Amino acid sequence: MPEITGLNLAQEMSLLRSDITILLGTGYLEGGNQKTAHQHGVSNPLYKVLRNGIYDRVSRAVFPAH
C-alpha cells in the first residue's frame, strides 16, 4: 500500500473499532515480532510465504462459525 503501512492501517482500524479482529498478511513486519503487531492492534500476523491452507486454518480459528 503506497500511502500507509499495514501496521498503521491496523492501528487506525483499532482506534475506530476496538472490538475488531485484525489478521495481517505481511512479508515484512516493522520491529520484526508479534509484540509490535499486537501493539498496533493486529490479532495474528501471518508471514509470507505461507504453505497452502494456513490462511484458512488461522481464519477459521480466529473467526469460528456461529
PyMOL CGO cylinders between C-alpha atoms (Angstrom):
from pymol import cmd
from pymol.cgo import CYLINDER

trace = [
    CYLINDER, 0.00, 0.00, 0.00, 1.71, 3.16, -1.11, 0.3, 1, 1, 1, 1, 1, 1,
    CYLINDER, 1.71, 3.16, -1.11, 0.06, 5.60, 1.32, 0.3, 1, 1, 1, 1, 1, 1,
    CYLINDER, 0.06, 5.60, 1.32, 0.07, 3.66, 4.59, 0.3, 1, 1, 1, 1, 1, 1,
    CYLINDER, 0.07, 3.66, 4.59, 1.71, 0.57, 6.07, 0.3, 1, 1, 1, 1, 1, 1,
    CYLINDER, 1.71, 0.57, 6.07, -0.32, -2.45, 7.12, 0.3, 1, 1, 1, 1, 1, 1,
    CYLINDER, -0.32, -2.45, 7.12, 0.58, -1.83, 10.76, 0.3, 1, 1, 1, 1, 1, 1,
    CYLINDER, 0.58, -1.83, 10.76, -0.54, 1.79, 10.57, 0.3, 1, 1, 1, 1, 1, 1,
    CYLINDER, -0.54, 1.79, 10.57, -3.80, 0.75, 8.90, 0.3, 1, 1, 1, 1, 1, 1,
    CYLINDER, -3.80, 0.75, 8.90, -4.37, -1.84, 11.64, 0.3, 1, 1, 1, 1, 1, 1,
    CYLINDER, -4.37, -1.84, 11.64, -3.71, 0.78, 14.29, 0.3, 1, 1, 1, 1, 1, 1,
    CYLINDER, -3.71, 0.78, 14.29, -6.18, 3.21, 12.71, 0.3, 1, 1, 1, 1, 1, 1,
    CYLINDER, -6.18, 3.21, 12.71, -8.80, 0.47, 12.45, 0.3, 1, 1, 1, 1, 1, 1,
    CYLINDER, -8.80, 0.47, 12.45, -8.29, -0.46, 16.11, 0.3, 1, 1, 1, 1, 1, 1,
    CYLINDER, -8.29, -0.46, 16.11, -8.78, 3.16, 17.15, 0.3, 1, 1, 1, 1, 1, 1,
    CYLINDER, -8.78, 3.16, 17.15, -12.08, 3.27, 15.28, 0.3, 1, 1, 1, 1, 1, 1,
    CYLINDER, -12.08, 3.27, 15.28, -13.30, -0.14, 16.44, 0.3, 1, 1, 1, 1, 1, 1,
    CYLINDER, -13.30, -0.14, 16.44, -11.54, -1.70, 19.41, 0.3, 1, 1, 1, 1, 1, 1,
    CYLINDER, -11.54, -1.70, 19.41, -13.65, -4.86, 19.08, 0.3, 1, 1, 1, 1, 1, 1,
    CYLINDER, -13.65, -4.86, 19.08, -12.42, -5.71, 15.58, 0.3, 1, 1, 1, 1, 1, 1,
    CYLINDER, -12.42, -5.71, 15.58, -10.16, -8.70, 14.93, 0.3, 1, 1, 1, 1, 1, 1,
    CYLINDER, -10.16, -8.70, 14.93, -7.30, -7.96, 12.54, 0.3, 1, 1, 1, 1, 1, 1,
    CYLINDER, -7.30, -7.96, 12.54, -5.25, -10.53, 10.63, 0.3, 1, 1, 1, 1, 1, 1,
    CYLINDER, -5.25, -10.53, 10.63, -2.25, -9.07, 8.83, 0.3, 1, 1, 1, 1, 1, 1,
    CYLINDER, -2.25, -9.07, 8.83, -0.55, -10.92, 5.99, 0.3, 1, 1, 1, 1, 1, 1,
    CYLINDER, -0.55, -10.92, 5.99, 2.92, -9.46, 5.55, 0.3, 1, 1, 1, 1, 1, 1,
    CYLINDER, 2.92, -9.46, 5.55, 6.30, -10.10, 4.04, 0.3, 1, 1, 1, 1, 1, 1,
    CYLINDER, 6.30, -10.10, 4.04, 7.84, -7.55, 6.34, 0.3, 1, 1, 1, 1, 1, 1,
    CYLINDER, 7.84, -7.55, 6.34, 6.89, -6.57, 9.86, 0.3, 1, 1, 1, 1, 1, 1,
    CYLINDER, 6.89, -6.57, 9.86, 8.32, -3.43, 11.42, 0.3, 1, 1, 1, 1, 1, 1,
    CYLINDER, 8.32, -3.43, 11.42, 10.14, -4.41, 14.58, 0.3, 1, 1, 1, 1, 1, 1,
    CYLINDER, 10.14, -4.41, 14.58, 10.13, -7.99, 13.37, 0.3, 1, 1, 1, 1, 1, 1,
    CYLINDER, 10.13, -7.99, 13.37, 7.99, -9.51, 16.09, 0.3, 1, 1, 1, 1, 1, 1,
    CYLINDER, 7.99, -9.51, 16.09, 4.45, -10.24, 17.20, 0.3, 1, 1, 1, 1, 1, 1,
    CYLINDER, 4.45, -10.24, 17.20, 4.66, -7.78, 20.10, 0.3, 1, 1, 1, 1, 1, 1,
    CYLINDER, 4.66, -7.78, 20.10, 4.96, -4.91, 17.64, 0.3, 1, 1, 1, 1, 1, 1,
    CYLINDER, 4.96, -4.91, 17.64, 1.98, -6.21, 15.70, 0.3, 1, 1, 1, 1, 1, 1,
    CYLINDER, 1.98, -6.21, 15.70, -0.14, -6.59, 18.84, 0.3, 1, 1, 1, 1, 1, 1,
    CYLINDER, -0.14, -6.59, 18.84, 0.72, -3.04, 19.90, 0.3, 1, 1, 1, 1, 1, 1,
    CYLINDER, 0.72, -3.04, 19.90, -0.76, -1.88, 16.58, 0.3, 1, 1, 1, 1, 1, 1,
    CYLINDER, -0.76, -1.88, 16.58, -3.97, -3.88, 17.09, 0.3, 1, 1, 1, 1, 1, 1,
    CYLINDER, -3.97, -3.88, 17.09, -3.12, -6.93, 14.99, 0.3, 1, 1, 1, 1, 1, 1,
    CYLINDER, -3.12, -6.93, 14.99, -4.56, -10.15, 16.40, 0.3, 1, 1, 1, 1, 1, 1,
    CYLINDER, -4.56, -10.15, 16.40, -2.49, -12.51, 14.26, 0.3, 1, 1, 1, 1, 1, 1,
    CYLINDER, -2.49, -12.51, 14.26, 0.37, -11.51, 11.96, 0.3, 1, 1, 1, 1, 1, 1,
    CYLINDER, 0.37, -11.51, 11.96, 0.80, -14.05, 9.14, 0.3, 1, 1, 1, 1, 1, 1,
    CYLINDER, 0.80, -14.05, 9.14, 4.16, -14.05, 7.43, 0.3, 1, 1, 1, 1, 1, 1,
    CYLINDER, 4.16, -14.05, 7.43, 4.52, -14.63, 3.69, 0.3, 1, 1, 1, 1, 1, 1,
    CYLINDER, 4.52, -14.63, 3.69, 5.36, -17.10, 2.09, 0.3, 1, 1, 1, 1, 1, 1,
    CYLINDER, 5.36, -17.10, 2.09, 2.80, -19.42, 3.67, 0.3, 1, 1, 1, 1, 1, 1,
    CYLINDER, 2.80, -19.42, 3.67, 2.07, -23.03, 2.98, 0.3, 1, 1, 1, 1, 1, 1,
    CYLINDER, 2.07, -23.03, 2.98, -1.26, -23.91, 1.41, 0.3, 1, 1, 1, 1, 1, 1,
    CYLINDER, -1.26, -23.91, 1.41, -4.18, -23.68, 3.79, 0.3, 1, 1, 1, 1, 1, 1,
    CYLINDER, -4.18, -23.68, 3.79, -2.54, -21.61, 6.54, 0.3, 1, 1, 1, 1, 1, 1,
    CYLINDER, -2.54, -21.61, 6.54, -4.79, -18.58, 5.95, 0.3, 1, 1, 1, 1, 1, 1,
    CYLINDER, -4.79, -18.58, 5.95, -7.81, -20.88, 6.02, 0.3, 1, 1, 1, 1, 1, 1,
    CYLINDER, -7.81, -20.88, 6.02, -6.76, -22.57, 9.27, 0.3, 1, 1, 1, 1, 1, 1,
    CYLINDER, -6.76, -22.57, 9.27, -5.94, -19.30, 11.03, 0.3, 1, 1, 1, 1, 1, 1,
    CYLINDER, -5.94, -19.30, 11.03, -9.08, -17.52, 9.88, 0.3, 1, 1, 1, 1, 1, 1,
    CYLINDER, -9.08, -17.52, 9.88, -11.26, -20.46, 10.98, 0.3, 1, 1, 1, 1, 1, 1,
    CYLINDER, -11.26, -20.46, 10.98, -9.57, -20.43, 14.40, 0.3, 1, 1, 1, 1, 1, 1,
    CYLINDER, -9.57, -20.43, 14.40, -9.98, -16.67, 14.82, 0.3, 1, 1, 1, 1, 1, 1,
    CYLINDER, -9.98, -16.67, 14.82, -13.46, -16.44, 13.28, 0.3, 1, 1, 1, 1, 1, 1,
    CYLINDER, -13.46, -16.44, 13.28, -15.27, -19.65, 14.29, 0.3, 1, 1, 1, 1, 1, 1,
    CYLINDER, -15.27, -19.65, 14.29, -18.56, -20.47, 12.58, 0.3, 1, 1, 1, 1, 1, 1,
    CYLINDER, -18.56, -20.47, 12.58, -21.65, -19.50, 14.53, 0.3, 1, 1, 1, 1, 1, 1,
]
cmd.load_cgo(trace, "trace")
